[in-house]
Amino acid sequence: MSTILQQENWTWVPGHANWSGEAVSGEVTLTLAALMKPAANHSQAETGEEMSTMLLLQGVWNWVLGHADWLHSPFFPVLFSLGTYLFFCLPYVVLDLLSPHVEIICCYKLQQKHHVSWRVMWTCLAHSLYNHLVFIFPLTVIHWYWRQVSMPTEAPHVLKVAEDLVTCLLMFDFQYFLWHMLHHKVPWLYRTFHKLHHKYTATFALSTEYSGMWETLSLGFFAAINPQLLGCHPLTELMFFVLNIWLSVEDHCGYNFPWATHNLVPFGLFGGAPHHDLHHLKFKSNYAPYFTHWDKLFGTLHKD
């Protein structure tokens, strides 16, 4: 445990004292001395901002390692997926319930004459719970049984995390674009597998996962396989799942807020909620879930 590892230009010491001076076994922590001086084999010090981010990532990963029993549980994937999804849906559910009565909320709705009822919400929620219990849970148990997850002691570098997250998103965007366009262009595929998701022509958060078995498993497969193909760190993998669920919910939220992702990403590169709401309204355009470049290249981009 006395081996000193080098991470960028700072000294990382596994199994030594943590901030409080207590011994930490099996985890990588930063000693106070490591924060005070850079390692000798690097000539330039990293910026304070980058170093703070690295410390934050390592702290988060140390916390995750402290709950490794949860990560290795066969129940974790389905509970993590469902819990994250419902957590992101909840604010929009509240807004949907208030929008008929609060004008300032209604003015941000993409389809202002459409309001979601309790009955419709419960129908979508029940369907999502059914999909997680009947389809997703058995597959995640099989996946848990066959795949041994490696849990490194070091957190990934912040630049590597950013690179892998963007790459995973671009890969998922391309895969879903092809899948989505194919299931609209081939009538049998649309009727059999995708029509259910288009039951509601006005999007709302809980309609995000209102889909059949084949669509649910297809998108779940795309999301799960990309981090593995890239060899992502487990922390990056978790972050991608959270980001992907958030963007999917935001795509279906039915609101156009100034702080929404599509309003923050410049040059119209990201379609967001208006892009996908038009797809549910028009059916034969805007097939990409997030970015707009594939619809531009294939001539399927529609702007209202």
KAHU-V309299 format. One record per helix or strand of 2 or more residues. SS is the DSSP state (H for helix, E for strand). FROM is the first residue (numbers start at 1). LEN is the number of residues. If there is no record, write none. Layout:
((SS/FROM/LEN) (SS/FROM/LEN))
This chain:
((E/4/4) (E/10/5) (E/28/2) (H/32/5) (H/48/18) (H/68/4) (H/76/24) (H/103/4) (H/118/29) (H/158/28) (H/187/12) (H/205/3) (H/213/18) (H/234/19) (H/261/4) (H/266/3) (H/272/11) (H/293/6))
